Amino acid sequence: MTKRRDFTRRRLAVLAGAAAACAASSLPGSAQDAWPQRQVVVVVPFTAGGTTDMFGRIFAQYMQAKYNQPFVVENKAGAGGTVGAAAVAQAGKDGYTLLVGTASTHAIAPYVYKRLPYNPESDFQPVSLFAQLPNLLVVSPKMPVKTFPEFLDYLKKNSGKLSYGSSGVGASNHLPAEMIANLTGSKMAHVPYRSSGDIMNAIAGGHIDLAFDNMTLAWPQAEAGTVRAIAVTSKDRSPTAPDVPAIAETVPGFDVATWHGLFAPAGVPRAIVDKIAADVKVIYSMPDVQAKLKAVGAVAAPNTPDEFTMFSAAERNKYRDIVKQSGIEPQ
């Protein structure tokens, strides 16, 4: 009888252990299946109406329609996107606060800010790229230049007289201007704005002379004639504007493209991260979304969390060298 009781206890213990192991292994799947059960906040670290905002709203619109839960875009602008990024770094690790990060917030900021309020590597979990795109050098129609070589010559002859707009020190539309100024030994006045829309309005209104801004807003303005397109900052020409040359055709090796992607705070369950990444791939593979991006010079580039992690690390190495070459002093 005693032997039978011992056998029964051992059997129950084995079954209990097996049940516990099964429950533990199912937890990620449970977390994945449960998310989202309430409102998800998508932080855009720049003002509404800009390029980053557009990518965030495309994502939020499709996610809200799929899950029937609110996906609310919150614009937290300031300091080249670092204010919004810092807010997400400190958010809960449950997948209900996400960030639309950029080259500015996650690849450039570490080298232009002495006291960055977050670590772009350890404070975030990369989810997926959204898209990549070049910047477009646009000038006021009043400037007597139509080609990039003419622009370089004009800049050299008018050193210290021209002004350019950007989204702030270290932003992806700030670095190309500093690189060109350094290359030519010239000086230009830097005028920061809160959004790309403000920059385009400033050029059209004659308040500044030029900008190296994102294709998404700069190209439509160039087509409308309010600004003049001179060159793209990527190593190759853009399929959206094939007649606009790349700066690299005049300055070999010049390549300062930008990108936008989705980040979660570090510590969000991997099952939720993988689920969101899969949704991003579906969204940015949709023909209507790809057509919308192509119209403004962007190329959809969704990838996996691991691929995005490696991409982000490579971009930090790349921009570390670019910032050094541009002569920008950390603030």
Order of alpha helices (4+ residues) and beta strands (2+ residues): alpha-beta-alpha-beta-alpha-beta-alpha-beta-beta-alpha-beta-alpha-beta-alpha-beta-alpha-beta-beta-alpha-alpha-beta-alpha
